Amino acid sequence: MLAGGDLDAPTGAAVGGGIGDLGAEDDLHLVLLATAVLSDAGRPSLVEVGLMLTTATWLPVDDGLEAQLLQALVQAARCFVKPMQYPLSDARLPAAVLTDTDAPPTPLFLIPEGRDETVAQPAAAWYWSPRDSLMPALPARRSVAITTRTTPSPPPPPDGGMQRPAARADCAVNHLSAR
């Protein structure tokens, strides 16, 4: 594979300050993304290269602290969206947005060291300043009303129900509020 002379190699600054956390955290992966083309002679060459830091479950993160938060969300089987920060914007995005809370979706913010905490912050948000404290409790899950099934239960699986289904958080179902 050839790399053109005008190909800029990604640096730690280009992929976020968290690339230094790669050796410090056991469960982080560094993903290399590349665009390759074939020349008229049939030789492949790289046009663009990018690096992305991810958790052990392949969720993109900026650093080890964000990885710690996302790991806590995954372990708690929470439903969330992970916004992607692109270098084109200076907007402060949440590390994640919980979608399983009673209130509208709840943004989860990490306050990085050296960042001014007095900036305008949404009232219905969760904040964690890792330099000041341990991770606070996550916002509560939405209340779920118990409903009864009016259709017959499906027949047992061919294995007689001996195999356990894979554990997962089913975030796509509509939950009724118990208000």
N, C-alpha and C positions, 0 to 999 in steps of 0.2 A: 504494500500500500504506500503510495507516495503522498507527501504533504507538500502543498504548494508553498512557495517562498513568502507569499503574502498572507498565509494562514497565521492568525494570532493565536498563540497557545493560551488557554485559559489560565488565569492566575487565581490565587486565593481571594483577591479582591473582587474578581469577576464572578465568583460563585458564592460569595458571602463570607463573612468572617468566621463561619463555623467550620471551615475546612480544617482548621487546626485542632478541632475536637475529634477528628477521625481516629487518631491514635489514643486519645484519652477515654473514649467511649467504646465499650465492647460491641454494642449492637448497632453500629452505624455502617452504612455502605456508601461508597463513592461510585456513582454511575457516570460513565462516559457516554455522551451522546454525540454522534457525528453524522454529517451529511457527506456522502461519497458519490462520485460520478465516475463514469467510464469515459476514457478518452477515445478518440477515433481509432486508436491502435488497440483498444480493449484493455488498457491499463487502468485500474481503479486509483483514484486519488481523493484525498480528503479536501472538502471545501470549507466546512465549518466544524468546530469542535466545541463542546460544552461539558461542564461537570455539574453534577447534582448530588448533594448529600441527602441520604434517605435513612429512615429507621430500618430495623430488622424486618418490619412488615411492609417495606418499600414506600412509605409515606414520605414525601419530600419535606425537609426541614432546613432551617437556617443555621442551627447550632445544637449543641448537646442539651441545653435547657428546653428548647422547643421539642426535642426528641423525648425528653422526660415527660413533658406534658402530654404529648400525643400517645406515648406508651401507657400513661395512666388512663387516658380516654379509651384506648383499645382494651385494656385489662378490665375496665368497668363496663365494657360492652355498650358504650355511649354512641349515639348517632351524631355525627358531626361532619362539617365540610372544612376542608383545608384550603384557604385562599393562597394563591401563589403570588409572591412578590416579584415583580419584574423590574429590571434596572431602569425602565423607562419612567418610573413613577417614584416620587418621594413620599407618597401617601403612606400613612401608618396603618397597616392592615393587622387584624387580629391573627394570632397564631392558629386559631381554629374558631369555628362557630358551631355551638351546640344547637341541634335541631330537635331535640327531644325534651325541651323545657316547656313549662306552662306559658311563660311569657313568649313574646316573639323570639325568634332565634337569638341566642345569647352569645355575643362575641367574647372570646377569651384572649386577653391581652397579657403579654409578658412585658414588663418594664425593664429594658436593658440598663446595665450599669452606665452611669454618666448621662442618662436621658432625663430630661425635665419631666417630672411627674405632674406638674401643674397645668399641662396642656389640656384643652377641652376633651373630656372623656364622656362617652355615652353613659347615662345613668344606669341602664339595665345591662351592664357588662360586668365581667369578672376580671380581676386584676391580680397579678402576682409579680412582686418585685423580689427575684431570687436572692439578691444581695442582702435583703432585709429580713427575710423569713422563709420558712419551709412552705411548700405548696399548700395554699388554703383549700378547704373543702370545695368541691365542684358544685355548681348550682344543681338543685334537685331536679330529678326527672319529672316529666309531666305525669299527672294522675291519670290512671287508666281505669275506665269503667269496666266492670266484669259483665260480659254479655254471655247469653246462653246460645247454644247452637240449636237451630231449628231443623237443620237437615241431618240425615243420618250420618254417622261416622263413616269414613272411608274404610274399605276392607283392609285387613292386615297385609303388610308387605309379604312377598313370596318367601322370605327367610323367616317368617313367623315373628318378626319384630325383634330378632336377636341382635341385630346390628344397631348400634347407637348412631343417630344422625350426627353429622359434624356440628359442633357448637358454633353459633354465629349470632350476631345482633341483627335482627330483622328490622331495619329502619325504614323500609318502604311501605309498611302497613300503616293504615290510618287508625290512630288511637282516638277513642272518644274521651273527652275530658269528663272528670267526675265532679264537675261543679254543680 
